Amino acid sequence: MENIIIEKAKKTDAAEIVRLISLADKDAVLALSGKNDIDDALRQYEINFGREDIYFSYKNIFVARSNSRILGCILYFRGEDESSFQPISERPLELEMENESDPDEIYIDSLAVLPECRGKGIAKRLVKQVTLEARKQGFQKVGLLADKSKAYLGSMYQTLGFNVTAEVSLLNDHYEKMTFYTEPSCS
């Protein structure tokens, strides 16, 4: 597991990334695609992966790569962009979604690492890369929602400097809104 690099995703990474992200939240993949079958949903995500007007775009993803294989990925976006993203579904969604992010932050939407690669620091490196990107773009906040039913997630984010700032309910699930504050850049 040597020689892991963190880099921006490429359009050609669609199939690997889509399957990896579905490990993080299969229900959300189904709901946002407007499909009932996971294979149909994954195809919908793959078809749209190269677009730049949706949140699930190659331009919003960092990957951890080793020998051309993707071991993990993190999906993030500027909170101020969330309202302008186009739906990935071909038909209107039946559920009305509220914004998960704050306009003044970089928001981490999804983080996934292959099961056989977990516990090796890949997730932490991906999160760190997003905090560096936030600072580079002039943002002082990085936010995310951590599923309260998965306490290990909140613990991991806390070791990286995130703090719980609110409790949120979304689609009948309960989350902790966690925030990381970047240091102002000296430009």
C-alpha positions as CSV (number, residue, x, y, z in Angstrom):
1,M,0.0,0.0,0.0
2,E,2.9,2.3,-0.7
3,N,3.0,5.3,-3.1
4,I,-0.6,6.6,-2.5
5,I,-1.1,9.9,-4.2
6,I,-4.0,12.3,-3.6
7,E,-5.2,14.1,-6.7
8,K,-8.2,15.6,-8.5
9,A,-10.5,13.1,-10.1
10,K,-10.6,12.7,-13.9
11,K,-13.6,12.2,-16.1
12,T,-12.4,8.7,-16.9
13,D,-12.6,7.8,-13.1
14,A,-16.4,7.7,-13.3
15,A,-17.1,4.0,-12.9
16,E,-14.7,3.4,-10.0
17,I,-15.8,6.6,-8.1
18,V,-19.5,6.0,-8.5
19,R,-19.2,2.5,-7.1
20,L,-17.0,3.7,-4.3
21,I,-19.4,6.5,-3.3
22,S,-22.3,4.1,-3.3
23,L,-20.5,2.3,-0.4
24,A,-20.8,5.5,1.6
25,D,-24.6,6.0,1.2
26,K,-26.5,3.7,-1.1
27,D,-29.9,5.2,-0.1
28,A,-28.8,8.7,-1.1
29,V,-27.5,7.4,-4.4
30,L,-30.9,5.8,-5.1
31,A,-32.9,8.8,-3.9
32,L,-31.0,11.5,-5.8
33,S,-30.9,9.4,-9.1
34,G,-34.6,9.0,-9.1
35,K,-34.1,5.2,-9.7
36,N,-35.3,2.2,-7.8
37,D,-32.5,-0.2,-8.8
38,I,-28.9,0.5,-7.7
39,D,-27.4,-0.6,-11.0
40,D,-29.6,1.9,-12.8
41,A,-28.8,4.6,-10.3
42,L,-25.0,4.0,-10.7
43,R,-25.4,4.2,-14.5
44,Q,-27.2,7.5,-14.1
45,Y,-24.3,8.9,-11.9
46,E,-21.7,7.6,-14.4
47,I,-23.4,9.2,-17.4
48,N,-23.5,12.6,-15.6
49,F,-20.1,12.4,-14.0
50,G,-18.4,14.6,-16.6
51,R,-20.8,17.4,-16.2
52,E,-19.8,20.5,-14.3
53,D,-23.3,21.8,-13.3
54,I,-24.0,19.0,-10.8
55,Y,-22.6,18.4,-7.4
56,F,-21.4,14.8,-8.2
57,S,-18.9,16.0,-10.8
58,Y,-15.3,15.0,-11.3
59,K,-14.3,18.6,-10.6
60,N,-15.6,18.2,-7.0
61,I,-13.7,15.1,-6.1
62,F,-10.2,14.2,-4.8
63,V,-9.1,10.6,-5.1
64,A,-6.5,8.5,-3.3
65,R,-4.7,6.5,-6.0
66,S,-2.1,3.7,-5.9
67,N,-0.8,2.2,-9.1
68,S,-3.7,3.7,-11.1
69,R,-6.3,2.1,-8.7
70,I,-8.6,4.3,-6.8
71,L,-8.6,3.4,-3.1
72,G,-10.7,6.2,-1.8
73,C,-12.4,9.4,-2.7
74,I,-14.0,12.5,-1.2
75,L,-16.8,14.6,-2.7
76,Y,-16.8,18.3,-1.7
77,F,-18.2,21.6,-3.0
78,R,-18.5,25.3,-2.3
79,G,-21.5,25.8,-0.1
80,E,-22.5,28.9,-2.1
81,D,-22.8,26.6,-5.2
82,E,-25.2,24.1,-3.8
83,S,-28.4,25.9,-4.7
84,S,-27.3,26.2,-8.4
85,F,-26.5,22.5,-9.0
86,Q,-28.8,20.8,-11.5
87,P,-30.4,17.5,-10.6
88,I,-28.8,14.3,-11.7
89,S,-32.2,12.6,-12.1
90,E,-34.0,12.7,-15.5
91,R,-37.3,13.2,-13.7
92,P,-38.2,15.6,-11.0
93,L,-37.5,14.3,-7.5
94,E,-40.5,13.6,-5.3
95,L,-38.6,14.8,-2.2
96,E,-37.8,18.4,-1.6
97,M,-34.2,18.7,-0.5
98,E,-32.9,21.5,1.7
99,N,-29.3,22.6,1.4
100,E,-26.9,20.7,3.6
101,S,-24.1,23.3,3.4
102,D,-23.7,26.8,4.5
103,P,-22.8,29.4,1.8
104,D,-19.6,30.4,3.5
105,E,-18.0,27.0,3.7
106,I,-16.5,24.2,1.7
107,Y,-18.8,21.2,2.3
108,I,-17.7,17.6,2.4
109,D,-20.6,15.6,1.0
110,S,-19.2,12.1,0.8
111,L,-16.1,10.2,1.8
112,A,-15.5,6.5,0.9
113,V,-12.5,4.1,1.1
114,L,-12.4,0.6,-0.2
115,P,-13.1,-1.8,2.7
116,E,-9.8,-3.6,2.3
117,C,-7.9,-0.2,2.5
118,R,-9.6,1.2,5.6
119,G,-7.5,1.9,8.7
120,K,-4.5,3.0,6.7
121,G,-5.0,6.8,7.0
122,I,-6.5,7.3,3.5
123,A,-9.7,9.0,4.7
124,K,-7.7,11.3,6.9
125,R,-5.5,12.3,4.0
126,L,-8.5,13.0,1.8
127,V,-10.1,15.2,4.4
128,K,-6.9,17.0,5.0
129,Q,-6.7,17.7,1.2
130,V,-10.1,19.3,1.3
131,T,-9.2,21.5,4.2
132,L,-6.1,22.6,2.3
133,E,-8.2,23.3,-0.8
134,A,-10.7,25.3,1.3
135,R,-7.8,27.5,2.6
136,K,-6.4,27.9,-0.9
137,Q,-9.8,29.1,-2.1
138,G,-10.1,31.6,0.8
139,F,-12.7,29.7,2.9
140,Q,-12.3,29.7,6.6
141,K,-14.8,26.8,7.2
142,V,-15.1,23.2,6.1
143,G,-18.4,21.6,7.1
144,L,-19.9,18.1,6.9
145,L,-22.7,16.0,8.4
146,A,-21.7,13.0,10.4
147,D,-24.3,10.2,10.8
148,K,-25.0,9.9,14.5
149,S,-25.6,6.2,14.2
150,K,-21.9,5.8,13.1
151,A,-20.1,7.3,16.2
152,Y,-16.7,6.3,14.8
153,L,-17.2,8.9,12.0
154,G,-17.6,11.8,14.5
155,S,-14.6,10.6,16.4
156,M,-12.4,10.4,13.3
157,Y,-13.5,14.0,12.2
158,Q,-12.8,15.3,15.7
159,T,-9.2,13.9,15.6
160,L,-8.8,16.0,12.4
161,G,-10.0,19.2,14.2
162,F,-13.7,19.2,13.4
163,N,-16.1,20.2,16.2
164,V,-19.9,19.6,16.5
165,T,-21.7,22.8,15.8
166,A,-25.3,21.6,15.5
167,E,-27.6,18.6,15.3
168,V,-29.5,18.1,12.0
169,S,-32.3,15.8,10.8
170,L,-32.4,15.0,7.1
171,L,-34.5,12.4,5.3
172,N,-35.5,10.9,8.7
173,D,-31.8,10.4,9.7
174,H,-29.9,12.3,12.5
175,Y,-26.6,14.0,11.9
176,E,-24.1,16.1,13.7
177,K,-23.1,19.2,11.8
178,M,-19.3,19.3,12.2
179,T,-17.1,22.3,11.3
180,F,-13.4,22.7,10.8
181,Y,-12.0,26.2,10.9
182,T,-9.0,26.9,8.6
183,E,-6.3,29.4,9.5
184,P,-6.4,32.6,7.5
185,S,-3.9,32.5,4.7
186,C,-1.0,35.0,4.7
187,S,-1.2,36.5,1.2
